[in-house]
Amino acid sequence: MRYRIKVGLLLALLAMGMGSQAQRPDAPTFALPGAYLVGVQDFTVADATEADPARPLPISVWYPAQASDAEPVVYITQRTSDLARRAAPVADSGAPYPLVLFSHGSGGGRSLSSFLMEQLASYGYVVMAVDHPGNTFLDESNPLTRAAFGANIRVNYAQRPLDVLRLIAYAEALNAPDGALAGMMDTDSIVVMGHSFGGYTALAVAGGQLDLNAFSGWCSAPTGLAWLPGAAVLSPIAADPRLNSARYDLCDFQDLAPVVAQLRGYDAPPDGLLPAT
């Protein structure tokens, strides 16, 4: 099934003030919460896929809510929300609400940008965020899974966009007349946004294609930051060994291209562009 998907570029929202900063008289209009209270519910997308029959997806949904005496949400970061309430009743007066899907960065998680999810929900959006298995901060920090974290980054080039497609299908199930959030979402037009690796994920879901030939060309003769205006000023930063390590991790992706192609349903990597998700 094809969906009408928009890619959200929300750099300005990352600068939104919260708490005392949002109360300043010169604060931007959208620094303050919107008119809606916010509810949060957690679900798990447990359906099997051909690519990975054992890849359950933990998700959270933020949505416009009615006033409620439900408990404030306490996130995995131990932040207690001033705005969001656990499983608060839906504010159905404005439904269906636009649907926004969020993909976290590598080593992140679905709740780490909860301030942004809450803010969007308070302005009348339903926001769904997913934990990409093997690529969360828990995977990176756990000694039992840390060794596999690097390999999972490369595999997630294939898996992450598929995760979001599963998330869209699950949103439609939740939105069905017998669903837990029946009639609450406008699934005809969807915005996908993300942070860092989540930005790649959003572009891939919207039809962006990995260029395997470009990978090969750049890795055989890396140009560093030479393409960037002001590169001379940034040259000391470019020499940072941590960036070199990241570059080699990225170039290692070429060795995993057959795995990525297989996960996407192809017998072998194509010559050039990997077909759109």
N, C-alpha and C positions, 0 to 999 in steps of 0.2 A: 504494500500500500504506500502511496506517495502522500506526503503531508506538505502543507504550505508553511514553510519554516522561515523565520527571520532570525538573523544573527544579531544579538545585542552587544553593542560596544559601550560599556558603562564605566568608562574610566572616571568620569566626573563624580559618579556616585561613591567611589571609594574615598572621596574627600569629605563626605557628609559628616557634619558634626553630630555627636550624640551626647546625651547627658547635659552637663552644664554648658558645653560649647554650643549646643543647639538652642539654648535659651538666650544667647546674645542678641541684642536688638539688631545687629547688622548681619545676623546669620542668614545664609541663603534660604529661599522659600522652602525647599524640600529638605532642609536640615531637621525640621520638626516632623514628628510623625503625622500621618494623615488622619482622616476622620474615623477610620475603622479600628476597632480592637482586633487583636490577632489570636487565632487559634493554631495549635500545632498538633499534628498526629503523625505517628510513625507506622510504616508498613514494610513488608518484605516482598519483593518480586521473586517468587520462588520457581516460576515455570522454567523448565529445561529448554536449552537451545541446542541445535546440532553442533555449533562451534564449541560449546562448553556446557555439558549437561549438569554440572555441579557449580554453578555460579550464581547463587542467590544475591540479590541486590537490596541492601538496606536503604530505605528512602525516608525522607521527612517531607511533610507538606505543611506550608504556612498559608493561611487563608484569612479573609475578612471574617470576623466573628462577632457574635452578640456579647453583651455584658454577661459575665459569668463569675461565680465564686470558685471556679476551678483553680487548681494550684498553679502558681507561676511555673514556667518552664525552667528547669535547671539543665544546662547543656553539659556535654562531656568535658568542656573546658572549665566547668564549675561556675560559669557565669549564670547568675539568676536573672531572668529577664524582667524588666519593668513593664513590658508591653504584652508579651505572649502568655497565653494560658493553655495548659494541657487539655486537649480534646474539648475546647470550648465550642458551643453550638454555632453553626454557620450563620452568618448574616446573609439571608437569602434575598433580601430586598433588592440588591444590585446584581444578582446572578443572571446569566452566567458571567463569570469574571475572566479576563484574559489570562492565559496560561504561560508561565515562564518556567523554563527548565534550567537548572544550574549544575555545571560540572566543575568539581574542585580541581586545584592544581596537584601536581605530583607530590606525594607526601602530605596531602591535605585531608579534608574530610567534609562531609555534607553540612556539619554544624559550625565550621570555623568562620564562615561568613554569615552567621545567623543575624548579625546586625542589619545586613543588607536585605535578607529575606524578610525580616520583620518590617522593615521600612517599606518595601514594595507591597507586602500584604496590607499594610495600613492604608495604602493608597488604592486598594481595590484590585489587587492581582492575587492569583493563586500561584504559589511558587513551590516547585518540587525539586528537591536536591537528592543526589544519589551518592553513595560511597562506592567508588570503583574498586572491586576486590583486588587485593595484592598491591594497591597503589595508594594506601592511606597512611596517615601519620602513625597509626597503630602498627601497621605492617613494617614501617621503617624503624620504629623504636623498639619493637619486640625482638629480642635476641633470637627467637625461634624462627622468625620470618625475615629477618634483616638480610640474610645472605641471598634470598630469592628476590629481594626488592628490585635490584638493578635489572635483572632479566625481565621482571614483570613490567618495568617501564616500557621496554621495547614491545613486548607482547600487547601492552595496552594501546599501542598505536592502532591495532586492529580491534581490540575488545571495547574500548571506550565508546566509540560511535555506536556500536551495536548495543551497548548498555543503554544509551539514550533512546534508541529506537524501541527497546523493550519498555523503557520508562513511559514513552508516549502511548504504547499499547495498554500499559497498566493504567494510565490516566483515563483512557477511554473506558476501561472496565469500571474504575471508580466512579466515573461520570454517568454510567448507565442508570436507567431507572431503578434498578435493584442494587446499585453500588453504594459504597459507604459515603460517597460525596456526590450523590445523584444530582445532576443538573447544575453543578456549581461551576463548571469550567467551559470556556469557549475553546474547544479543541479543533476548530476549523482554521485558526490562525495561531501559530505557536512561536514564541521567542525562545531561542536557546542562547545562553550566555555562559561564560566560564572564566576562570582565573588561570593564567599560565597554560599548563597542559590542557586545562579545561577550555581555553580559547581555541586550541587546535581541535579539540573534540567538537566544539560548536561549529567550526568551519567545516569539519568533515561530515557532520550530520546534515549540514545545509548543501552538501555536494562538492566541497573542496576535495582535491585529489593529491595524494602524495606523489611526488615526482622522483622515482627511484634513480633515474639517470642523473638528476641534479644532485642527489645525495652522493652518487659515485664520483661525479666531477668535482664537487666541493671537497670531498674527503681526500681525493688524490692530490689536490693542490689547494689547501685551505687558505682563504683570503683574510681570515680574522675579521677585523672591523673595517677593512679598507673601503668597503662600499658605503660606510656611514659618514655623513657630513660631520666634520670635526673629529675624524678618526685619530688625528695626531694627538689631540688633547687626551683622548681615551686610551692611547697606546699603553700606558702603565697598567691600566685596568685589564686590558686585553692580555697582558703578560701574566696575569694572576694564574698560578697553577690550577686553581679550582676551576677556572674557565676552560683551561686546556683539558682537564679531566672530563668536564661536561662535553667538550667537543668530541673526545674519543668515545665516550659513551654513546653519543649520537651516531658516530660513524660505525660503531658496532652494530647499529640497526641493520646495516646491509647484510650482515651474516644471518640475521633473523628474518630477512625478507621472505624466504620460503615458508617459514612458520606463519608469518602475518598473512601471506597469500592463502595458505591453507585454511586459516581461521576465517578468512573472508570468502571461502568456498571455491578457490582456484587451485588447479593442480600445480602451478608454478608461478613465480612472480612475472608480471608482464614486463615488457620492454618499455620503460618510461612511466607513464602515469598509472598508478593503481586505480582501478575503476571506483567511481563514487560509491559511498555507502548506500 
